[in-house]
Amino acid sequence: MPFSAISPAWPLLLGMGVLMLGAGLQSTLLGVRATHEQFSAPTIGVVMSCYYVGYLVGTIIAPRLVRSVGHIRVFAAFAAVASAATLVQAIAVHPVSWAAMRLVSGLCFAGIYVVAESWLNERASPDNRSRLFAVYMVVLYVGLGAGQFLLTLWDPRSAGPFMLVSALISLAMVPLVVSAQSAPIVGARGRVNYGDLYRTAPLGVAAVFAAGVITSIIFSIGPVYARLIELDTSGIATFMAASIFAGVATQYPIGALADRMDRRVVIAGVCATATLVALLLVFLPHGSRALLIVLSATMTGLVLTIYSLGISHVNDRLEAAQMVAASSALLLLNGLGAIAGPLLASGMIGLFGPNAYFATLAALTGGLTLYCVWRRIRRLPVPAGQRGPFLTSQPEPCASIGADVAAGGQLAPIDESALADANQA
């Protein structure tokens, strides 16, 4: 991809890269610090889930705010509030204040992602859109992964890491604020009915929801698990970074495979393999740290493709005009799953100990594997010539498509002739 195609988006990419350094550090820091403060596992789950509650609210209100006051103002305002919320967490170390600030952070990050996606969509052309978004995803993942190692610079029990997170979030504003480029325009979005969407592509909808549960467990409870098995600060950073970088490495090869095969077979294969690896980790002795990191990264690299596979499968069964509204609904559905993930995993850890972390992930991927098999029995695959391309994406950087989605809207009728070879379940 030529640099000329990226250069119009460089303020956004630079700002988001700096922001992700702070976001990657913040999530891991809170989990580690919470264990030092002896918060119970269920309490940590509630605190972490509040981020996704705020995020879900943000996906609804932020696009409307962007249309009212503009992209750059929204980005700056939300970044400033998120920066302040981080400092409050350093001052008031209590589950209630942390939960409130996590909710505020989630809402703010949703607004920031609204700006990011809209900006990229306006700067991209049909010829380079997929590649530009791929560069964007790499920037996000590299920032998140590199942010893990910032945890080693200070004792997590001190205020230093919180101050660093706040500084990074604040600095993320600078490239966009000083840029001379004009901000894009956000248009109105359509609406979609969840019942219609589920009837159109049940497996895709289930995969997107499950991906929300699984991903939120990994990013919110993963550091807690690492701390509970007595990894040191450097070990926790490596554990999380390896998982994030694995998610970058697996997107393209699994996506290429999904473009050549029935996507349901790929989803089932990914989930089945992840289940086996997770079960191995349940029974792995905690002394095998190197093997733990390798196997955990393998499992995480697999499950971080489920969201992309799910939305690609849904889009295979939709008309082009339906895809934007459907993607909006799927994003909100993924957010609902993300709220449930930390609550589920932390509750299981509280009851059964640290090994319940991977046992919970194994149960989720195993359940989705069985559902994949059942759906494949009930419905024939979409013919190869009617499949769309694999969409390499994760839910959070696509917040702006959550605008104006609510129950009560309707999907346009499905063109049954386009799916003549598919049996309706």
Phi, psi and omega per residue, in radians:
M1 nan 2.156 -3.104
P2 -1.166 2.628 -3.117
F3 -1.110 -0.501 -3.127
S4 -1.062 -0.489 3.120
A5 -1.331 -0.459 -3.119
I6 -1.571 -0.545 -2.989
S7 -0.960 -0.655 3.116
P8 -1.109 -0.386 -3.096
A9 -1.804 0.166 -3.034
W10 -1.100 -0.616 3.114
P11 -1.080 -0.715 3.123
L12 -1.152 -0.842 -3.095
L13 -1.082 -0.722 3.116
L14 -1.149 -0.795 3.130
G15 -1.079 -0.740 -3.136
M16 -1.206 -0.610 3.084
G17 -1.074 -0.779 3.105
V18 -1.145 -0.732 3.132
L19 -1.047 -0.727 -3.112
M20 -1.195 -0.504 3.013
L21 -1.027 -0.792 3.118
G22 -1.200 -0.727 -3.126
A23 -1.144 -0.723 3.121
G24 -1.098 -0.726 3.103
L25 -1.179 -0.730 -3.035
Q26 -1.071 -0.855 -3.074
S27 -1.072 -0.801 3.139
T28 -1.193 -0.719 3.140
L29 -1.007 -0.782 -3.101
L30 -1.114 -0.726 3.113
G31 -1.109 -0.758 -3.133
V32 -1.187 -0.806 -3.128
R33 -1.103 -0.654 3.132
A34 -1.066 -0.670 3.106
T35 -1.220 -0.629 3.061
H36 -1.096 -0.612 3.136
E37 -1.445 0.024 3.099
Q38 1.089 0.627 2.936
F39 -1.173 2.493 3.086
S40 -1.225 2.760 -3.129
A41 -1.033 -0.783 3.097
P42 -1.078 -0.624 3.108
T43 -1.120 -0.751 3.098
I44 -1.064 -0.694 3.123
G45 -1.064 -0.730 3.119
V46 -1.126 -0.782 3.138
V47 -1.036 -0.824 -3.103
M48 -1.189 -0.598 3.141
S49 -1.163 -0.477 -3.121
C50 -1.062 -0.523 3.071
Y51 -1.023 -0.772 -3.067
Y52 -1.308 -0.475 3.008
V53 -1.113 -0.849 3.094
G54 -1.077 -0.687 -3.138
Y55 -1.103 -0.734 -3.141
L56 -1.101 -0.747 3.088
V57 -1.107 -0.712 -3.116
G58 -1.105 -0.610 3.135
T59 -1.148 -0.367 3.141
I60 -1.565 -0.776 -3.022
I61 -1.580 -0.502 -3.039
A62 -1.103 -0.753 -3.137
P63 -1.047 -0.625 3.117
R64 -1.178 -0.655 3.102
L65 -1.150 -0.672 3.108
V66 -1.075 -0.726 3.136
R67 -1.159 -0.440 -3.095
S68 -1.446 -0.767 -2.994
V69 -2.103 -0.153 3.073
G70 1.774 2.766 -3.031
H71 -1.134 -0.897 -3.012
I72 -1.151 -0.706 3.109
R73 -1.109 -0.713 3.132
V74 -1.143 -0.783 3.123
F75 -1.016 -0.853 -3.099
A76 -1.124 -0.742 -3.113
A77 -1.138 -0.823 -3.118
F78 -1.179 -0.656 3.099
A79 -1.126 -0.697 3.127
A80 -1.118 -0.766 3.136
V81 -1.159 -0.728 3.102
A82 -1.093 -0.665 3.092
S83 -1.103 -0.766 3.116
A84 -1.140 -0.681 3.137
A85 -1.064 -0.629 3.115
T86 -1.140 -0.697 3.119
L87 -1.164 -0.616 3.080
V88 -1.083 -0.662 3.118
Q89 -1.135 -0.523 3.093
A90 -1.271 -0.560 -3.077
I91 -1.485 -0.788 -3.065
A92 -1.897 1.557 -3.108
V93 -1.553 1.538 -3.122
H94 -2.676 2.525 -3.096
P95 -0.977 -0.669 -3.088
V96 -1.177 -0.836 3.139
S97 -1.162 -0.651 3.102
W98 -1.137 -0.734 3.131
A99 -1.081 -0.748 3.134
A100 -1.105 -0.745 -3.127
M101 -1.256 -0.536 3.054
R102 -1.143 -0.689 3.099
L103 -1.093 -0.784 3.106
V104 -1.067 -0.747 3.135
S105 -1.075 -0.746 3.129
G106 -1.065 -0.759 3.113
L107 -1.094 -0.749 -3.122
C108 -1.145 -0.752 -3.138
F109 -1.160 -0.572 3.058
A110 -1.055 -0.769 3.110
G111 -1.095 -0.679 3.128
I112 -1.145 -0.705 3.122
Y113 -1.199 -0.525 3.036
V114 -1.008 -0.857 3.130
V115 -1.066 -0.770 -3.076
A116 -1.059 -0.857 -3.086
E117 -1.178 -0.747 3.137
S118 -1.085 -0.728 3.140
W119 -1.066 -0.817 -3.136
L120 -1.133 -0.749 -3.138
N121 -1.048 -0.659 -3.135
E122 -1.268 -0.602 -3.102
R123 -1.423 -0.372 -3.055
A124 -1.477 2.700 3.013
S125 -1.961 2.883 3.102
P126 -1.000 -0.477 -3.098
D127 -1.361 -0.446 -3.060
N128 -2.174 0.121 -3.038
R129 -1.030 -0.850 -3.105
S130 -1.098 -0.721 -3.121
R131 -1.222 -0.628 3.118
L132 -1.163 -0.706 3.097
F133 -1.212 -0.544 3.070
A134 -1.124 -0.738 3.075
V135 -1.068 -0.726 3.113
Y136 -1.031 -0.802 -3.136
M137 -1.126 -0.682 3.103
V138 -1.099 -0.745 3.107
V139 -1.034 -0.757 -3.136
L140 -1.105 -0.848 -3.080
Y141 -1.185 -0.715 3.119
V142 -1.114 -0.714 3.096
G143 -1.099 -0.795 3.111
L144 -1.074 -0.766 -3.129
G145 -1.169 -0.786 -3.136
A146 -1.144 -0.558 3.128
G147 -1.071 -0.431 3.139
Q148 -1.082 -0.640 -3.066
F149 -1.332 -0.255 3.045
L150 -1.173 -0.327 3.109
L151 -1.078 -0.429 -3.081
T152 -1.411 -0.123 -3.060
L153 -1.343 -0.500 -3.134
W154 -2.357 2.829 2.980
D155 -1.171 2.168 -3.119
P156 -1.078 -0.253 3.101
R157 -1.445 -0.057 3.132
S158 -1.722 3.028 3.116
A159 -1.423 -0.231 -3.068
G160 -0.942 -0.873 -3.126
P161 -1.080 -0.630 3.114
F162 -1.142 -0.692 3.112
M163 -1.132 -0.651 3.113
L164 -1.153 -0.755 3.084
V165 -1.009 -0.827 3.140
S166 -1.042 -0.749 -3.141
A167 -1.113 -0.746 -3.128
L168 -1.139 -0.743 3.115
I169 -1.090 -0.711 3.123
S170 -1.146 -0.748 -3.135
L171 -1.147 -0.437 3.138
A172 -1.094 -0.384 3.131
M173 -1.247 -0.515 -2.908
V174 -1.029 -0.877 -3.086
P175 -1.006 -0.698 -3.120
L176 -1.313 -0.654 -3.093
V177 -1.177 -0.665 -3.100
V178 -1.536 -0.144 -3.129
S179 -1.187 2.468 3.118
A180 -1.540 -0.023 -3.077
Q181 -1.319 2.577 3.125
S182 -1.322 2.619 3.132
A183 -1.456 2.618 -3.139
P184 -1.332 3.006 3.140
I185 -1.881 2.377 3.109
V186 -1.751 2.222 3.097
G187 -1.677 3.029 3.126
A188 -1.303 2.703 -3.130
R189 -1.988 2.809 3.110
G190 -1.475 -3.129 3.140
R191 -2.143 2.846 -3.062
V192 -2.596 2.573 3.097
N193 -1.723 2.255 -3.058
Y194 -1.171 -0.591 3.122
G195 -1.105 -0.755 3.099
D196 -1.107 -0.702 -3.115
L197 -1.140 -0.728 -3.141
Y198 -1.158 -0.714 3.127
R199 -1.142 -0.497 -3.141
T200 -1.304 -0.764 -3.079
A201 -2.552 1.344 -3.072
P202 -1.016 -0.762 -3.095
L203 -1.167 -0.724 3.129
G204 -1.059 -0.757 3.122
V205 -1.108 -0.782 3.127
A206 -1.100 -0.695 -3.129
A207 -1.145 -0.694 3.140
V208 -1.151 -0.740 3.101
F209 -1.120 -0.812 3.135
A210 -1.090 -0.645 3.115
A211 -1.071 -0.656 3.087
G212 -1.097 -0.772 3.118
V213 -1.083 -0.852 -3.049
I214 -1.169 -0.813 -3.087
T215 -1.116 -0.714 3.141
S216 -1.170 -0.576 3.071
I217 -1.110 -0.804 -3.090
I218 -1.095 -0.835 -3.051
F219 -1.376 -0.486 -3.094
S220 -1.674 -0.707 -3.045
I221 -1.772 -0.294 3.105
G222 -0.953 -0.839 3.107
P223 -1.102 -0.576 3.112
V224 -1.149 -0.777 3.088
Y225 -1.027 -0.808 -3.115
A226 -1.067 -0.678 3.105
R227 -1.195 -0.685 -3.106
L228 -1.167 -0.496 3.080
I229 -1.584 0.214 2.973
E230 1.219 0.606 2.908
L231 -1.243 2.503 3.069
D232 -1.354 3.126 -3.068
T233 -1.024 -0.760 3.117
S234 -1.115 -0.682 3.127
G235 -1.151 -0.681 3.104
I236 -1.121 -0.768 3.128
A237 -1.065 -0.759 3.135
T238 -1.159 -0.721 3.123
F239 -1.006 -0.823 -3.105
M240 -1.308 -0.720 -3.118
A241 -1.108 -0.724 3.138
A242 -1.065 -0.677 3.135
S243 -1.150 -0.734 -3.112
I244 -1.194 -0.803 -3.137
F245 -1.143 -0.539 3.072
A246 -1.098 -0.601 3.107
G247 -1.117 -0.546 3.065
V248 -1.212 -0.767 -3.010
A249 -1.193 -0.507 -3.014
T250 -1.588 -0.290 -3.011
Q251 -1.043 -0.880 -3.043
Y252 -1.203 -0.878 -3.102
P253 -1.107 -0.681 3.127
I254 -1.237 -0.628 3.079
G255 -1.111 -0.722 3.111
A256 -1.095 -0.693 3.104
L257 -1.136 -0.703 -3.117
A258 -1.186 -0.429 3.090
D259 -1.344 -0.259 -3.087
R260 -1.856 -0.238 -3.064
M261 -2.234 2.983 2.961
D262 -1.026 2.128 -3.075
R263 -1.056 -0.513 3.137
R264 -1.145 -0.610 3.086
V265 -1.155 -0.702 3.135
V266 -1.161 -0.775 3.108
I267 -1.041 -0.779 3.132
A268 -1.101 -0.731 3.135
G269 -1.137 -0.755 3.112
V270 -1.072 -0.824 -3.095
C271 -1.181 -0.715 3.140
A272 -1.121 -0.754 3.121
T273 -1.140 -0.751 3.109
A274 -1.082 -0.641 3.117
T275 -1.108 -0.790 3.137
L276 -1.100 -0.741 3.137
V277 -1.153 -0.721 3.125
A278 -1.104 -0.685 3.108
L279 -1.161 -0.643 3.043
L280 -1.050 -0.701 -3.125
L281 -1.207 -0.506 3.091
V282 -1.075 -0.667 -3.066
F283 -1.772 0.088 3.138
L284 -1.295 2.282 3.062
P285 -1.051 2.388 -3.070
H286 -1.166 -0.200 3.112
G287 -1.327 -0.299 -3.110
S288 -1.505 1.246 -2.989
R289 -1.174 -0.764 -3.121
A290 -1.099 -0.774 3.122
L291 -1.149 -0.632 3.092
L292 -1.019 -0.820 -3.096
I293 -1.168 -0.725 -3.135
V294 -1.123 -0.841 -3.119
L295 -1.178 -0.695 3.120
S296 -1.111 -0.741 3.106
A297 -1.114 -0.667 3.103
T298 -1.073 -0.847 -3.137
M299 -1.105 -0.783 -3.109
T300 -1.151 -0.712 3.096
G301 -1.020 -0.614 3.113
L302 -1.254 -0.873 -3.014
V303 -1.253 -0.406 3.118
L304 -1.261 -0.075 3.042
T305 -1.633 -0.150 -3.024
I306 -1.107 -0.698 -3.141
Y307 -1.070 -0.826 3.138
S308 -1.080 -0.747 3.114
L309 -1.100 -0.697 -3.124
G310 -1.127 -0.853 -3.115
I311 -1.214 -0.540 3.077
S312 -1.137 -0.707 3.132
H313 -1.150 -0.720 3.099
V314 -1.082 -0.810 -3.099
N315 -1.120 -0.452 3.073
D316 -1.056 -0.470 -3.041
R317 -1.837 0.202 -3.136
L318 -2.064 2.761 2.951
E319 -1.340 2.742 -3.092
A320 -1.011 -0.653 -3.093
A321 -1.194 -0.319 -3.095
Q322 -1.559 -0.248 -2.877
M323 -1.189 -0.674 -3.101
V324 -1.147 -0.837 3.134
A325 -1.105 -0.691 3.120
A326 -1.126 -0.705 3.118
S327 -1.092 -0.628 3.092
S328 -1.080 -0.812 3.139
A329 -1.122 -0.704 -3.138
L330 -1.137 -0.635 3.110
L331 -1.087 -0.789 3.130
L332 -1.168 -0.647 3.086
L333 -1.116 -0.715 3.078
N334 -1.070 -0.669 3.116
G335 -1.135 -0.657 3.082
L336 -1.100 -0.719 3.074
G337 -1.103 -0.655 -3.134
A338 -1.137 -0.571 3.073
I339 -1.120 -0.704 -3.071
A340 -1.288 -0.505 -3.017
G341 -0.987 -1.003 -3.128
P342 -1.079 -0.610 3.111
L343 -1.107 -0.771 -3.135
L344 -1.126 -0.918 -3.051
A345 -1.163 -0.722 -3.137
S346 -1.171 -0.640 3.078
G347 -1.105 -0.723 3.123
M348 -1.176 -0.680 3.091
I349 -1.128 -0.686 3.108
G350 -1.082 -0.577 -3.125
L351 -1.484 -0.706 -2.951
F352 -2.095 -0.046 3.115
G353 1.662 3.126 -3.029
P354 -0.991 -0.586 -3.106
N355 -1.085 -0.318 3.115
A356 -1.162 -0.291 3.113
Y357 -1.061 -0.981 -3.123
F358 -1.314 -0.478 3.086
A359 -1.134 -0.686 3.104
T360 -1.130 -0.771 3.106
L361 -1.100 -0.681 3.114
A362 -1.120 -0.699 3.131
A363 -1.132 -0.693 -3.136
L364 -1.185 -0.840 -3.140
T365 -1.216 -0.600 3.089
G366 -1.133 -0.727 3.100
G367 -1.106 -0.708 3.123
L368 -1.188 -0.574 3.069
T369 -1.053 -0.829 -3.139
L370 -1.103 -0.680 3.130
Y371 -1.160 -0.644 3.077
C372 -1.037 -0.807 -3.121
V373 -1.090 -0.760 -3.128
W374 -1.122 -0.740 -3.137
R375 -1.159 -0.602 3.139
R376 -1.182 -0.530 3.076
I377 -1.236 -0.652 -3.054
R378 -1.384 -0.469 -3.043
R379 -2.460 2.435 3.098
L380 -1.285 2.762 -3.125
P381 -1.251 2.787 3.006
V382 -1.179 2.298 3.122
P383 -0.956 2.523 -3.042
A384 -0.968 -0.654 -3.101
G385 -1.241 -0.241 -3.100
Q386 -1.837 0.075 3.135
R387 -1.425 2.523 3.000
G388 -1.517 3.008 3.119
P389 -1.248 2.708 3.063
F390 -1.137 2.343 -3.111
L391 -1.783 1.886 3.140
T392 -1.413 1.770 -3.074
S393 -2.759 2.854 2.985
Q394 -2.257 2.748 -2.978
P395 -1.126 -0.763 -2.962
E396 -1.058 -0.752 -3.112
P397 -1.295 0.231 -3.117
C398 -2.159 0.601 -2.997
A399 -1.167 -0.515 -3.030
S400 -1.180 -0.368 3.105
I401 -1.334 -0.043 3.063
G402 -1.424 0.024 -3.069
A403 -1.176 2.431 2.945
D404 1.028 0.467 3.077
V405 -1.683 2.242 3.133
A406 -2.703 2.746 3.063
A407 -1.127 2.591 3.125
G408 1.974 -0.392 3.030
G409 -1.370 2.997 -3.089
Q410 -2.268 2.479 2.949
L411 -1.279 2.500 3.015
A412 -1.094 2.625 -3.116
P413 -0.972 2.440 3.112
I414 -1.322 2.398 3.098
D415 -1.352 1.699 -3.068
E416 -1.113 -0.517 -3.137
S417 -1.135 -0.451 3.123
A418 -1.314 -0.274 -3.129
L419 -2.112 0.681 -3.033
A420 -1.094 -0.469 -3.113
D421 -1.601 0.069 -3.121
A422 -1.862 2.248 3.130
N423 -1.485 2.184 3.116
Q424 -1.221 2.316 -3.120
A425 -1.202 nan nan
